[in-house]
Amino acid sequence: MSKAQVIHKLGPPEVMHWQDWAVPDPAPGEVRLRHTAIGVNFADTYHRGGISHPWKVDEPPVVIGFEGVGVVEGVGDGVTEFRTGDRVAYGIPPLGSYAEVRNYPADKLLHMPEGLDDKQVAALLMKGMTAHYLLHRTYAVKPGDTILVHAAAGGMGLILCQWAKALGATVVGTVSTPEKAEVARTAGCHYPVVRSEQSFVDVVREVTDGEGCAVVYEAIGKDTLQDSLDCLRLMGVCAAYGHVSGPPDPVDIIQDLGRRGSLFITRPAIMHYVAKRTDLEWTARDLFKAIGDGILNANINYEYPLRDAVQAHKAIESGNTLGATVLIP
């Protein structure tokens, strides 16, 4: 019998219980895999607490988590592209990665390239695919662009900073402490801004000679959205992909977007950008290459045994973590 972090009632970190978890034979179209590393995302805390962000959580008992790397132990009927022993990875639902063993749909599973580290991929896959569509599709960042990245020292922010710098962008990033400012700077953020000490709007305007930035990657929400809009150049893009401070106030199309300069605002979500198998494979291929080329590093600063997932969640909810967190079965 394998074990998992099972939730019987949605709520705070303590609702996760390390216990036996039966995994049936894989159904048609599924792969059974044994995890070697599991990614932890802030969205996991929403799912654990009952917030459907952005995916619906099944009724308890349930196992959360949507990012993992492992080895195939068996395949269901109709699965031809995977076989026992394959190294595989995934970064989108269905939920259930906080487990030693699970079944997963073959049409959403990815082959792991040789030479890539399991922990790096587990910590990077979902966030890296998110960074790919944000930087290449939501707004295609070009050399010479100035961009604003919120929470630049978080797991997602560090990836955006690294990749955007490699694309030739000038990166302004917000952080909560001077320590995090240095972490962001090391990752490629040219102008880290401690929000309690300095106005990021003023910094963006200074860096761009008053023009404003091309795009804001908005991950904070309520506390920053209106100021983020003030940072944009004419016809700039606000990609509001997260809201750790809470959902932002409603945006007035005329006052908030029209008056500020024909701005665009979007709530991009990964399930739409990788809904097609071809898009999923393209996104993962570019990401795996960026990892292999050394452009991206997961900056894994925290490793917890899977049995200690409660402590991992307490840590990331404290707001004091730097870089990525992984769980090891």
Backbone hydrogen bonds, N-H to C=O, Kabsch-Sander energy under -0.5 kcal/mol:
donor,donor_aa,acceptor,acceptor_aa,energy
4,A,19,Q,-2.3
5,Q,98,Y,-2.6
6,V,4,A,-1.0
6,V,17,H,-3.0
7,I,62,V,-2.8
8,H,6,V,-0.5
8,H,15,V,-0.7
11,G,48,R,-2.1
15,V,12,P,-2.3
16,M,13,P,-2.0
17,H,6,V,-2.0
19,Q,4,A,-2.4
19,Q,17,H,-0.8
21,W,2,S,-2.9
29,G,77,D,-1.9
30,E,27,A,-2.4
31,V,104,Y,-2.7
32,R,74,G,-3.1
33,L,31,V,-0.5
33,L,102,R,-2.8
34,R,71,V,-2.5
35,H,33,L,-0.5
35,H,100,E,-2.3
36,T,69,V,-3.2
37,A,69,V,-1.6
38,I,327,L,-2.2
39,G,67,E,-1.5
40,V,325,T,-1.6
44,D,41,N,-1.6
45,T,41,N,-0.6
45,T,42,F,-1.2
46,Y,42,F,-0.9
47,H,43,A,-2.3
48,R,44,D,-2.6
49,G,45,T,-1.7
50,G,46,Y,-0.8
50,G,47,H,-0.9
51,I,46,Y,-3.1
52,S,50,G,-0.6
53,H,51,I,-1.6
62,V,7,I,-2.1
68,G,90,Y,-2.2
69,V,37,A,-2.6
70,G,88,V,-2.4
71,V,34,R,-2.1
72,V,86,D,-2.4
73,E,32,R,-3.3
74,G,32,R,-1.5
76,G,30,E,-3.0
79,V,76,G,-1.7
80,T,78,G,-0.7
85,G,72,V,-2.5
86,D,83,R,-2.1
88,V,70,G,-2.7
89,A,110,L,-2.2
90,Y,68,G,-2.2
96,G,65,G,-2.2
97,S,65,G,-1.7
98,Y,64,I,-2.4
99,A,97,S,-2.6
100,E,3,K,-2.8
102,R,33,L,-2.1
104,Y,31,V,-2.4
106,A,29,G,-2.8
108,K,105,P,-1.5
109,L,106,A,-1.0
110,L,89,A,-2.4
112,M,87,R,-2.3
116,L,113,P,-1.2
121,V,117,D,-2.3
122,A,118,D,-2.7
123,A,119,K,-2.2
124,L,120,Q,-1.3
125,L,121,V,-2.8
128,G,124,L,-4.2
129,M,125,L,-2.8
130,T,126,M,-2.2
131,A,127,K,-2.7
132,H,128,G,-2.2
133,Y,129,M,-2.1
134,L,130,T,-2.4
135,L,131,A,-2.6
136,H,132,H,-2.1
137,R,133,Y,-2.2
138,T,133,Y,-3.4
139,Y,134,L,-1.2
141,V,135,L,-2.8
141,V,139,Y,-1.1
144,G,168,G,-2.6
145,D,142,K,-2.2
147,I,170,T,-2.6
148,L,215,V,-2.2
149,V,172,V,-2.9
150,H,148,L,-0.5
150,H,217,Y,-2.0
152,A,174,T,-2.6
154,G,151,A,-1.8
155,G,323,G,-0.5
157,G,151,A,-0.6
158,L,154,G,-2.6
159,I,155,G,-1.0
160,L,156,M,-2.2
161,C,157,G,-2.5
162,Q,158,L,-2.3
163,W,159,I,-2.5
164,A,160,L,-2.7
165,K,161,C,-2.1
166,A,162,Q,-1.8
167,L,163,W,-1.4
168,G,165,K,-1.5
169,A,164,A,-2.3
170,T,145,D,-3.2
171,V,169,A,-0.5
172,V,147,I,-2.7
172,V,170,T,-0.6
173,G,191,Y,-1.7
174,T,149,V,-2.1
175,V,193,V,-2.7
181,A,177,T,-1.6
182,E,178,P,-1.6
183,V,179,E,-1.6
184,A,180,K,-2.6
185,R,181,A,-2.3
186,T,182,E,-2.3
187,A,183,V,-1.3
188,G,184,A,-0.5
188,G,185,R,-1.3
189,C,184,A,-2.4
190,H,171,V,-0.8
190,H,188,G,-0.7
191,Y,171,V,-2.1
193,V,173,G,-3.3
195,R,175,V,-2.4
195,R,193,V,-0.8
197,E,194,V,-2.0
198,Q,194,V,-1.7
200,F,198,Q,-0.6
203,V,199,S,-1.9
204,V,200,F,-2.5
205,R,201,V,-2.4
206,E,202,D,-2.3
207,V,203,V,-2.9
208,T,204,V,-2.1
209,D,206,E,-1.2
210,G,205,R,-3.5
211,E,208,T,-1.7
213,C,231,C,-2.7
214,A,146,T,-2.5
215,V,146,T,-0.7
216,V,237,V,-2.3
217,Y,148,L,-3.3
218,E,216,V,-1.0
218,E,239,A,-1.8
219,A,217,Y,-0.7
222,K,220,I,-0.6
222,K,246,G,-2.5
224,T,221,G,-1.5
225,L,221,G,-2.5
228,S,224,T,-2.6
229,L,225,L,-2.1
230,D,226,Q,-1.3
231,C,227,D,-0.7
231,C,228,S,-1.1
232,L,229,L,-1.1
233,R,213,C,-2.5
235,M,261,G,-3.2
236,G,233,R,-2.1
237,V,214,A,-2.1
238,C,264,F,-2.5
239,A,216,V,-2.8
239,A,237,V,-0.6
240,A,238,C,-1.0
240,A,266,T,-2.4
241,Y,218,E,-1.1
241,Y,239,A,-1.3
242,G,218,E,-1.5
244,V,219,A,-1.7
245,S,220,I,-2.9
246,G,243,H,-1.7
253,I,251,V,-0.7
256,D,252,D,-2.3
257,L,252,D,-1.2
257,L,253,I,-0.5
258,G,253,I,-2.4
259,R,254,I,-2.3
261,G,257,L,-0.6
261,G,258,G,-1.2
262,S,258,G,-1.0
263,L,257,L,-1.9
264,F,236,G,-2.7
266,T,238,C,-2.4
272,H,269,A,-1.4
273,Y,269,A,-1.1
274,V,270,I,-1.7
275,A,272,H,-0.7
280,L,276,K,-2.3
281,E,277,R,-2.5
282,W,278,T,-2.2
283,T,279,D,-2.7
284,A,280,L,-2.5
285,R,281,E,-2.7
286,D,282,W,-2.3
287,L,283,T,-2.1
288,F,284,A,-3.3
289,K,285,R,-2.0
290,A,286,D,-2.1
291,I,287,L,-2.4
292,G,288,F,-2.7
293,D,289,K,-2.6
294,G,291,I,-1.3
295,I,290,A,-1.8
296,L,290,A,-1.4
301,N,299,N,-0.8
301,N,324,A,-1.8
302,Y,324,A,-1.4
304,Y,326,V,-2.3
306,L,328,I,-2.1
308,D,305,P,-2.4
309,A,306,L,-1.5
311,Q,308,D,-0.6
312,A,308,D,-1.6
313,H,309,A,-2.4
314,K,310,V,-2.1
315,A,311,Q,-2.0
316,I,312,A,-2.1
317,E,313,H,-2.1
318,S,314,K,-0.9
318,S,315,A,-0.6
319,G,316,I,-0.8
320,N,315,A,-0.7
323,G,153,A,-1.5
324,A,298,A,-0.6
324,A,299,N,-2.2
326,V,302,Y,-2.3
327,L,38,I,-2.8
328,I,304,Y,-2.5
